[in-house]
C-alpha cells in the first residue's frame, strides 16, 4: 500500500535533532488525530519536556486512515501510552465527516475557506474529545492536555477558537477532583494563532516526519489524499508557502 506510514521512521522532538530533557513532574495527554497539526503539537510538547500519553478517537470518521497514522506517529515519537477509544458520532449525522450521504466539499476558493461554518464541522466534537482527554489526564495524574487546534486556517470551526479553549480550561478546574483539590490542569494549544505555513516550519524544526500524517477528509481506500478537500488545499498551500514538498505525496 503506497501510503502506509512506515513503522520504523523515528521522529526526533527537538530543534536540530536534539531531544529536550523530560521532567517526570511534567506529564500531559495529547489528542493525536494522525493529522499534521496534532503531530506538530505532540512534537512541541515533547520538546517542552512533557512526558506524553496519547489519545486518539475513532468517532466514525470517513477518513479513518488517520487512525493508522496516529499509531505510526505515536510509535515514531516514542509515546508508549497510546489509547484509541471509540465514540460513534455517525448516528447524529449533519457533518460530511461522519455522514456518507453528504458530500465533502471540494475545490473551494480561499474566500469560501475563510467564511462560515463548513459542512465538515462535527457538532461539539472538540468538546467531547477534550472531555475524554480530561478524564484520561486525571486518571494518569497528568497536569496538561495538548491539542493541535488552529484558529487561523480553521476559523469557521467554533471549537477551535481561543475563547473555547479558555472556557474549557475553566471547566476542567471545576469538573474534576484534581481541580477542586487545587491541582491545575492546563489546556495547551500551541498552534492556535499560527498559519499553516508556520505550523509546518515549526514541525520541520522539531524533526516531524509529515509523511506519517494524513490530513485528507475524503481519502481513497488506501489513504491517498483527494487533493481537493478543504484540508488538502490548506495543507498544500502551507507546504507551498514554506517552499518544500509534502512528503505525504511521495509515499
Backbone bond lengths (Angstrom), bond angles and torsions (degrees), N, CA, C in turn:
res aa  C-N    CA-C-N  psi(-1)  N-CA   C-N-CA  omega(-1)  CA-C   N-CA-C  phi
1 X - - - 1.469 - - 1.518 107.94 -
2 X 1.304 117.84 118.19 1.458 120.24 -168.55 1.516 114.00 -67.27
3 X 1.349 117.60 -21.97 1.457 118.79 -178.19 1.517 113.55 -103.11
4 X 1.302 118.30 5.31 1.470 119.38 -179.99 1.511 110.29 -63.80
5 X 1.332 118.08 124.36 1.456 119.91 -178.25 1.518 111.10 -65.76
6 X 1.316 117.84 131.12 1.459 120.05 -179.99 1.514 110.71 -63.17
7 X 1.308 116.79 142.60 1.460 121.74 -176.09 1.516 113.10 -89.12
8 X 1.328 117.32 -12.41 1.461 119.17 -172.47 1.515 113.03 -112.42
9 X 1.344 116.64 18.84 1.451 119.67 -179.27 1.516 109.58 -96.20
10 X 1.324 119.19 111.25 1.460 120.31 -178.64 1.519 111.83 -75.53
11 X 1.293 116.76 147.33 1.452 122.38 172.68 1.516 107.08 -114.61
12 X 1.309 116.66 118.73 1.457 120.95 -179.06 1.508 109.80 -94.82
13 X 1.320 117.08 120.23 1.459 121.58 177.00 1.516 107.98 -88.25
14 X 1.320 116.04 113.12 1.454 119.92 -178.61 1.507 110.06 148.46
15 X 1.309 118.01 131.90 1.447 120.86 -178.87 1.521 110.49 -59.94
16 X 1.312 115.38 143.60 1.460 122.89 178.00 1.522 112.17 55.69
17 X 1.330 115.48 31.85 1.452 119.85 175.34 1.511 115.20 82.58
18 X 1.329 118.88 -1.14 1.460 120.42 179.03 1.510 110.00 -83.11
19 X 1.315 116.35 156.49 1.457 121.44 179.32 1.523 109.04 -115.58
20 X 1.343 115.46 126.48 1.458 119.57 -179.07 1.520 110.20 -67.87
21 X 1.335 115.97 149.33 1.459 120.70 178.48 1.521 109.51 -67.80
22 X 1.307 116.82 136.76 1.463 121.62 178.65 1.517 109.21 -94.96
23 X 1.317 115.89 125.79 1.453 121.43 179.71 1.531 108.69 -98.90
24 X 1.313 119.21 123.27 1.456 121.72 -176.42 1.520 113.94 -53.60
25 X 1.342 116.51 -31.95 1.459 118.63 -177.39 1.526 112.41 -76.94
26 X 1.331 117.19 -10.67 1.458 121.04 179.52 1.522 109.06 -103.46
27 X 1.306 116.46 100.86 1.458 119.81 177.83 1.524 108.83 -129.27
28 X 1.330 115.70 149.99 1.455 120.69 -176.46 1.518 110.02 -150.71
29 X 1.317 115.20 158.61 1.461 122.63 171.14 1.514 107.18 -105.99
30 X 1.328 116.86 127.28 1.457 120.72 177.50 1.520 108.62 -106.54
31 X 1.335 116.24 132.80 1.451 121.60 172.57 1.519 107.57 -79.33
32 X 1.315 116.20 111.57 1.462 122.02 -172.16 1.523 109.60 -113.78
33 X 1.323 115.68 104.81 1.460 119.99 -176.64 1.516 112.96 -86.70
34 X 1.323 116.86 -23.71 1.454 121.18 -171.45 1.508 112.12 102.15
35 X 1.331 116.41 -2.26 1.453 121.16 -179.77 1.515 113.09 -92.31
36 X 1.313 114.96 176.69 1.465 122.49 -177.32 1.524 111.89 -61.99
37 X 1.312 117.08 -45.59 1.463 120.43 -174.77 1.526 112.10 -67.31
38 X 1.322 116.90 -45.98 1.463 118.51 -177.23 1.526 111.32 -68.05
39 X 1.342 117.27 -33.50 1.466 119.67 176.13 1.523 110.71 -64.57
40 X 1.324 116.34 -39.75 1.467 120.30 178.38 1.519 110.83 -66.64
41 X 1.327 116.84 -41.96 1.471 120.50 178.49 1.522 110.95 -62.20
42 X 1.327 116.88 -39.69 1.466 120.33 178.72 1.527 110.73 -64.88
43 X 1.332 116.67 -43.58 1.469 120.23 178.79 1.519 110.92 -63.36
44 X 1.321 116.29 -39.53 1.478 120.73 177.13 1.528 110.34 -60.27
45 X 1.332 116.55 -45.52 1.460 120.04 -178.60 1.524 111.46 -64.12
46 X 1.318 117.22 -41.08 1.462 119.98 176.74 1.523 110.74 -62.19
47 X 1.314 116.01 -40.45 1.465 119.68 179.28 1.526 111.43 -66.44
48 X 1.335 116.21 -28.80 1.461 120.40 177.25 1.526 112.46 -78.46
49 X 1.322 116.58 -3.25 1.452 120.41 176.43 1.510 115.36 95.54
50 X 1.342 117.67 11.91 1.459 119.87 179.82 1.526 111.10 -80.45
51 X 1.318 116.06 139.69 1.449 122.09 167.81 1.521 106.30 -86.60
52 X 1.330 117.37 120.85 1.453 120.97 -168.74 1.525 113.48 -105.39
53 X 1.317 114.07 140.57 1.455 123.26 158.24 1.528 105.43 -109.80
54 X 1.323 117.42 149.34 1.459 120.58 -177.25 1.518 110.44 -119.47
55 X 1.328 115.05 143.86 1.459 121.67 177.03 1.522 108.72 -127.34
56 X 1.330 116.52 124.48 1.462 122.32 174.84 1.520 108.41 -118.20
57 X 1.332 116.89 144.93 1.453 122.03 -174.94 1.525 110.34 -116.36
58 X 1.321 115.03 122.58 1.462 120.85 170.79 1.526 106.31 -92.70
59 X 1.339 116.58 97.99 1.461 120.19 -173.83 1.535 112.47 -107.66
60 X 1.334 115.84 17.75 1.455 119.61 -179.62 1.508 112.65 86.87
61 X 1.332 116.82 16.60 1.454 121.00 -177.71 1.524 111.81 -65.33
62 X 1.319 116.01 144.50 1.457 119.78 -179.76 1.527 111.14 -72.12
63 X 1.327 117.43 -21.16 1.467 121.10 178.44 1.537 109.29 -96.16
64 X 1.329 116.04 60.64 1.460 121.41 -173.09 1.529 112.67 -72.68
65 X 1.327 117.00 -13.30 1.460 119.65 177.35 1.529 111.05 -58.54
66 X 1.338 116.75 -25.26 1.453 119.82 -179.28 1.525 111.80 -62.91
67 X 1.326 118.22 -25.02 1.462 120.18 178.81 1.529 111.00 -69.02
68 X 1.335 117.06 -36.18 1.460 120.12 173.30 1.524 110.31 -63.34
69 X 1.337 114.89 -40.41 1.462 119.34 178.88 1.522 111.19 -65.30
70 X 1.322 116.74 -37.98 1.467 119.98 178.92 1.518 110.46 -59.94
71 X 1.329 116.65 -41.39 1.463 119.30 178.12 1.522 111.40 -64.81
72 X 1.336 116.55 -41.01 1.459 119.82 179.29 1.522 111.42 -64.91
73 X 1.326 117.13 -39.95 1.462 121.64 179.22 1.525 110.20 -64.76
74 X 1.343 116.61 -47.30 1.468 120.25 179.96 1.523 110.57 -59.65
75 X 1.325 116.42 -43.31 1.466 120.12 178.87 1.516 110.87 -63.48
76 X 1.325 116.37 -46.46 1.458 120.18 -178.60 1.514 113.45 -64.13
77 X 1.330 116.64 -30.51 1.460 120.30 179.82 1.523 112.58 -89.54
78 X 1.315 116.40 -0.28 1.460 119.24 178.93 1.511 113.82 75.36
79 X 1.338 117.75 25.23 1.465 121.75 178.34 1.524 107.40 -90.01
80 X 1.319 116.68 98.90 1.453 120.65 -175.30 1.518 113.78 -77.59
81 X 1.323 116.75 -28.56 1.466 121.56 -178.97 1.522 108.37 -92.77
82 X 1.322 116.89 88.68 1.463 122.34 -177.72 1.519 108.62 -123.82
83 X 1.315 116.03 114.25 1.457 122.28 -178.55 1.527 109.10 -106.14
84 X 1.336 116.37 131.00 1.463 122.04 172.77 1.521 107.29 -113.53
85 X 1.321 116.06 122.37 1.459 120.44 -175.82 1.521 109.11 -123.11
86 X 1.318 117.01 145.49 1.456 121.71 179.60 1.518 111.92 -99.84
87 X 1.333 115.90 126.76 1.465 122.67 173.39 1.524 105.97 -137.68
88 X 1.313 117.58 103.48 1.454 122.10 -168.60 1.529 112.06 -80.93
89 X 1.320 115.85 114.21 1.462 121.49 177.44 1.530 112.06 -91.62
90 X 1.322 118.36 -7.93 1.461 119.43 -171.71 1.534 114.27 -61.82
91 X 1.352 120.45 -31.78 1.463 117.61 178.54 1.523 113.64 -64.17
92 X 1.334 117.15 -20.00 1.459 119.89 -179.06 1.528 111.96 -79.76
93 X 1.354 116.83 -27.86 1.454 119.83 -178.80 1.523 112.44 62.69
94 X 1.299 117.04 -150.48 1.480 129.29 175.51 1.529 115.05 68.83
95 X 1.327 119.49 -12.45 1.458 121.63 -179.72 1.518 109.65 -120.39
96 X 1.333 116.11 136.93 1.464 120.43 178.88 1.520 112.01 -66.95
97 X 1.321 118.11 -14.22 1.462 119.80 178.99 1.524 112.86 -80.19
98 X 1.337 117.00 -18.58 1.464 119.50 -179.29 1.532 113.01 -125.42
99 X 1.317 117.71 -10.38 1.462 121.85 -178.25 1.527 108.72 -115.27
100 X 1.335 116.98 105.00 1.458 120.56 -175.44 1.522 113.01 -70.99
101 X 1.317 117.58 -6.53 1.468 120.05 174.20 1.516 111.47 -75.86
102 X 1.328 116.01 -16.52 1.459 121.48 179.74 1.517 110.13 -101.03
103 X 1.302 116.27 141.56 1.463 120.81 -179.93 1.524 110.55 -85.80
104 X 1.313 115.73 137.58 1.462 120.75 171.90 1.529 107.61 -71.80
105 X 1.335 118.48 126.75 1.469 119.88 179.83 1.523 111.37 -59.60
106 X 1.323 116.05 139.53 1.456 121.71 -179.68 1.534 109.84 -129.00
107 X 1.330 115.41 143.94 1.452 121.77 172.43 1.516 115.12 66.40
108 X 1.317 117.97 29.45 1.469 119.71 -178.71 1.523 110.60 -73.15
109 X 1.313 115.90 149.78 1.463 121.73 -179.86 1.511 110.89 -73.31
110 X 1.340 115.96 163.45 1.468 120.41 177.04 1.517 111.31 -58.78
111 X 1.335 116.63 -37.17 1.462 119.91 179.30 1.520 110.93 -65.44
112 X 1.328 116.53 -41.48 1.464 120.08 179.14 1.519 111.11 -66.31
113 X 1.336 116.45 -35.35 1.458 120.17 -179.69 1.522 112.18 -64.17
114 X 1.320 116.37 -26.94 1.467 120.29 -173.12 1.523 113.56 -100.50
115 X 1.324 118.26 5.56 1.459 120.09 -178.48 1.522 111.23 -130.68
116 X 1.331 115.08 138.19 1.448 121.01 174.13 1.515 113.83 78.26
117 X 1.324 115.03 167.75 1.458 121.86 177.59 1.525 107.58 -93.51
118 X 1.332 118.43 116.19 1.465 120.49 -174.87 1.514 112.72 -74.10
119 X 1.337 115.73 163.91 1.461 121.46 -179.15 1.525 111.78 -69.84
120 X 1.331 117.06 -9.22 1.471 120.86 175.22 1.526 112.08 -82.82
121 X 1.313 117.81 -4.22 1.463 120.61 174.82 1.527 109.51 -66.80
122 X 1.325 116.34 127.85 1.468 122.33 176.70 1.522 107.48 -100.06
123 X 1.327 119.06 115.72 1.458 121.31 -174.22 1.529 113.45 -52.36
124 X 1.318 114.23 123.74 1.479 123.45 173.83 1.523 113.31 61.74
125 X 1.335 118.44 17.81 1.466 119.91 -175.05 1.521 112.36 -57.98
126 X 1.326 117.78 -50.01 1.461 118.85 -176.44 1.523 112.36 -68.64
127 X 1.335 117.00 -28.35 1.463 119.58 174.91 1.523 110.39 -64.32
128 X 1.333 115.94 -44.20 1.470 120.31 178.09 1.527 110.51 -66.40
129 X 1.331 116.47 -45.38 1.464 120.27 -178.56 1.524 111.42 -61.14
130 X 1.331 115.98 -44.88 1.458 119.14 179.84 1.525 111.69 -66.23
131 X 1.326 116.88 -33.98 1.462 119.71 177.52 1.521 110.63 -64.10
132 X 1.328 116.86 -41.55 1.456 120.67 177.55 1.533 110.75 -66.61
133 X 1.331 116.16 -40.96 1.464 119.85 177.60 1.519 110.85 -64.82
134 X 1.330 116.67 -35.26 1.467 120.86 178.13 1.530 110.09 -64.60
135 X 1.331 116.52 -42.82 1.462 119.73 178.12 1.525 110.71 -62.99
136 X 1.324 116.88 -42.48 1.457 120.22 179.50 1.527 110.89 -66.39
137 X 1.336 116.37 -41.57 1.461 119.99 -179.70 1.520 111.23 -63.01
138 X 1.328 117.24 -42.63 1.466 119.24 179.42 1.528 110.40 -66.56
139 X 1.342 116.55 -40.07 1.461 119.72 178.90 1.528 111.87 -64.97
140 X 1.340 116.73 -32.91 1.457 121.33 -178.79 1.528 112.38 -87.51
141 X 1.324 116.93 -7.96 1.459 120.01 -175.99 1.512 112.68 74.14
142 X 1.336 116.68 22.46 1.466 121.18 -179.89 1.525 110.36 -81.58
143 X 1.324 115.73 149.54 1.454 120.45 -177.70 1.508 114.55 -103.13
144 X 1.343 117.42 5.72 1.458 119.35 -177.53 1.517 110.71 -154.36
145 X 1.324 114.63 154.43 1.462 123.51 170.70 1.518 106.69 -120.80
146 X 1.318 116.38 133.48 1.457 121.99 -179.26 1.523 108.24 -115.97
147 X 1.332 116.98 132.84 1.457 120.54 176.71 1.522 110.18 -143.87
148 X 1.317 115.73 157.26 1.462 120.74 -172.40 1.503 114.95 -100.73
149 X 1.335 118.64 28.46 1.465 119.94 179.38 1.517 110.30 -62.93
150 X 1.336 113.77 151.82 1.460 120.34 -175.55 1.522 108.77 -142.20
151 X 1.314 116.90 122.80 1.464 121.56 -175.59 1.515 113.13 -92.14
152 X 1.327 118.32 -4.45 1.462 120.74 -178.28 1.523 110.57 -87.78
153 X 1.316 116.97 -60.62 1.458 120.81 -178.54 1.523 112.69 -76.87
154 X 1.346 118.08 -21.95 1.456 121.66 -177.73 1.525 110.67 -117.79
155 X 1.337 116.60 46.12 1.460 120.40 -173.78 1.525 112.26 -66.56
156 X 1.341 117.97 -15.89 1.452 119.65 179.42 1.515 113.78 -77.22
157 X 1.321 117.92 -12.99 1.465 121.01 -178.40 1.531 109.56 -92.67
158 X 1.331 118.03 114.77 1.463 119.37 -176.61 1.523 113.74 -64.44
159 X 1.344 117.12 -25.92 1.465 119.54 -177.40 1.528 112.91 -92.37
160 X 1.338 116.01 21.75 1.465 120.90 172.23 1.521 111.40 -114.91
161 X 1.321 117.32 0.25 1.459 121.41 -175.14 1.529 112.35 -81.57
162 X 1.330 117.09 150.57 1.473 120.56 177.40 1.521 112.78 -56.04
163 X 1.359 117.26 -33.86 1.454 120.11 179.92 1.532 111.21 -62.21
164 X 1.316 115.63 -38.28 1.463 119.82 178.53 1.525 110.93 -66.93
165 X 1.323 116.67 -44.57 1.458 120.63 -179.66 1.526 110.22 -60.99
166 X 1.338 116.71 -43.29 1.464 120.68 179.65 1.531 110.92 -63.56
167 X 1.345 116.34 -40.55 1.462 119.80 179.88 1.528 110.76 -66.32
168 X 1.331 117.44 -38.66 1.455 119.12 179.78 1.526 110.91 -69.32
169 X 1.318 117.16 -33.33 1.461 119.69 177.20 1.532 110.67 -61.35
170 X 1.331 116.04 -38.44 1.463 120.18 176.10 1.527 110.37 -65.23
171 X 1.323 116.29 -44.54 1.465 120.74 178.13 1.524 111.16 -58.89
172 X 1.334 116.33 -41.04 1.468 120.33 -177.73 1.519 111.54 -60.18
173 X 1.319 117.10 -35.75 1.461 120.19 178.81 1.525 111.80 -72.12
174 X 1.342 116.12 -32.98 1.462 120.42 -176.06 1.523 113.20 -84.98
175 X 1.331 117.18 -23.54 1.463 120.08 -168.23 1.516 114.73 -103.54
176 X 1.325 117.53 3.39 1.461 119.25 -175.72 1.529 111.42 -125.27
177 X 1.301 114.42 152.56 1.465 120.70 174.54 1.519 110.16 -59.39
178 X 1.335 115.65 -43.66 1.462 119.39 179.17 1.521 110.91 -59.29
179 X 1.335 116.35 -41.71 1.455 120.13 -177.57 1.513 113.29 -64.78
180 X 1.332 116.77 -45.62 1.463 118.36 -177.31 1.524 111.81 -74.10
181 X 1.345 116.17 -15.09 1.461 119.36 175.12 1.519 112.01 -92.17
182 X 1.330 115.99 8.09 1.455 120.23 172.21 1.513 116.47 94.43
183 X 1.341 117.35 4.42 1.460 119.78 177.72 1.527 109.19 -86.85
184 X 1.306 116.56 134.79 1.456 119.91 -177.49 1.519 110.83 -82.28
185 X 1.323 115.89 150.34 1.461 122.97 173.83 1.523 107.10 -130.40
186 X 1.321 116.02 105.75 1.458 120.50 -179.32 1.528 110.34 -84.62
187 X 1.330 115.84 141.93 1.460 122.14 172.04 1.527 106.08 -110.03
188 X 1.307 116.28 107.61 1.460 122.03 -172.02 1.526 110.41 -103.29
189 X 1.317 116.15 118.51 1.463 122.40 178.34 1.528 107.79 -123.85
190 X 1.329 117.82 75.79 1.457 121.23 -170.96 1.522 115.06 -67.01
191 X 1.325 117.73 -14.84 1.467 120.92 -177.27 1.522 112.26 -101.27
192 X 1.317 116.74 3.87 1.455 121.60 -168.78 1.505 115.93 -52.15
193 X 1.327 118.15 -37.97 1.465 120.87 -175.75 1.528 112.06 -115.05
194 X 1.326 116.95 18.66 1.462 120.40 179.51 1.523 111.00 -96.10
195 X 1.330 116.41 147.23 1.459 120.24 171.75 1.527 108.91 -74.84
196 X 1.333 116.56 166.49 1.458 118.96 178.56 1.528 110.72 -61.07
197 X 1.319 116.55 -38.78 1.469 119.41 178.58 1.523 111.00 -63.38
198 X 1.333 116.93 -41.44 1.465 119.90 179.37 1.530 111.34 -66.98
199 X 1.327 116.69 -34.80 1.469 119.88 176.71 1.520 110.02 -63.69
200 X 1.315 116.65 -43.84 1.467 120.76 179.85 1.523 110.19 -64.75
201 X 1.323 116.94 -42.50 1.473 119.54 178.03 1.526 110.63 -59.85
202 X 1.326 116.11 -44.15 1.464 120.02 178.66 1.525 110.18 -60.41
203 X 1.321 116.24 -48.39 1.454 119.59 -178.31 1.519 112.66 -61.73
204 X 1.324 116.59 -41.14 1.466 119.55 178.81 1.522 110.66 -64.06
205 X 1.338 116.85 -36.73 1.467 119.63 178.68 1.524 111.32 -67.30
206 X 1.343 116.50 -22.94 1.460 121.55 179.64 1.529 112.05 -96.33
207 X 1.319 116.76 1.89 1.458 120.40 177.26 1.512 115.03 81.67
208 X 1.342 118.69 19.75 1.457 120.72 179.83 1.532 110.09 -67.40
209 X 1.301 116.62 132.15 1.460 122.22 174.59 1.526 107.65 -90.85
210 X 1.327 116.44 98.57 1.461 119.89 -177.63 1.523 112.76 -72.42
211 X 1.319 116.77 -9.35 1.449 119.63 172.71 1.516 112.92 -66.40
212 X 1.323 117.27 -18.79 1.463 121.89 177.68 1.521 112.69 -82.49
213 X 1.322 117.88 -13.07 1.457 121.86 -171.02 1.520 111.70 -97.15
214 X 1.314 115.68 156.87 1.459 122.24 175.51 1.517 109.02 -133.29
215 X 1.334 117.12 127.49 1.460 121.45 -177.59 1.521 113.20 -113.56
216 X 1.318 118.06 -13.59 1.462 122.00 -169.96 1.525 112.35 -68.85
217 X 1.345 115.63 137.62 1.455 121.81 176.59 1.533 112.66 -80.10
218 X 1.323 117.00 -19.39 1.466 120.32 -173.87 1.526 110.72 -142.55
219 X 1.338 117.29 59.92 1.462 119.71 -176.84 1.525 112.09 -73.41
220 X 1.330 115.70 165.55 1.457 120.74 174.12 1.528 109.11 -70.60
221 X 1.333 116.29 174.97 1.455 120.31 -176.48 1.526 112.46 -62.20
222 X 1.352 116.56 -24.54 1.467 119.44 178.77 1.521 112.69 -98.62
223 X 1.337 116.62 10.91 1.455 120.52 174.37 1.507 115.96 91.41
224 X 1.334 117.80 4.08 1.465 119.20 -178.73 1.529 109.74 -72.66
225 X 1.345 118.90 130.18 1.466 121.46 -175.64 1.525 112.64 -66.69
226 X 1.342 114.92 145.98 1.466 119.54 -179.16 1.514 111.98 -72.07
227 X 1.338 117.37 -28.86 1.453 121.60 178.26 1.507 115.29 82.95
228 X 1.340 118.54 -4.69 1.464 120.62 -174.22 1.528 114.48 -127.15
229 X 1.324 118.43 -10.75 1.468 118.92 177.74 1.524 109.55 -72.84
230 X 1.324 116.33 168.64 1.466 120.39 -177.43 1.522 111.67 -55.39
231 X 1.335 116.52 -44.98 1.458 120.32 -176.19 1.524 111.40 -66.81
232 X 1.323 116.78 -40.11 1.474 119.90 177.05 1.524 111.17 -63.47
233 X 1.336 116.77 -41.95 1.460 120.36 -178.71 1.531 111.20 -65.61
234 X 1.322 116.73 -41.56 1.459 120.16 178.79 1.525 111.17 -66.35
235 X 1.309 115.88 -40.18 1.469 120.07 178.09 1.528 110.54 -64.39
236 X 1.337 117.26 -45.93 1.461 120.71 -179.82 1.525 111.32 -61.79
237 X 1.339 116.67 -41.56 1.463 120.00 178.72 1.521 110.73 -64.43
238 X 1.323 117.47 -36.17 1.457 120.77 178.93 1.514 112.43 -65.17
239 X 1.323 116.65 -46.80 1.464 119.51 178.94 1.528 111.06 -66.21
240 X 1.343 116.75 -36.58 1.456 119.65 178.13 1.524 110.96 -63.77
241 X 1.334 116.65 -40.42 1.460 120.61 179.83 1.523 111.66 -66.21
242 X 1.316 116.37 -33.53 1.462 120.82 178.16 1.525 110.82 -76.28
243 X 1.336 116.06 -24.89 1.461 120.41 179.00 1.517 113.16 82.90
244 X 1.333 115.84 30.92 1.463 119.87 178.52 1.517 109.59 -134.88
245 X 1.314 116.91 154.36 1.455 121.14 -179.08 1.515 110.62 -76.65
246 X 1.322 115.87 147.73 1.459 121.79 176.16 1.537 107.94 -77.46
247 X 1.329 118.74 113.98 1.470 120.32 -176.91 1.531 112.67 -66.02
248 X 1.320 117.18 -19.18 1.456 120.43 177.67 1.527 110.77 -61.39
249 X 1.329 116.24 -33.72 1.470 120.90 -174.64 1.509 112.48 -81.32
250 X 1.328 116.75 -7.10 1.461 119.55 179.62 1.521 111.85 -102.75
251 X 1.360 116.23 5.46 1.468 119.28 -176.99 1.509 109.76 -102.83
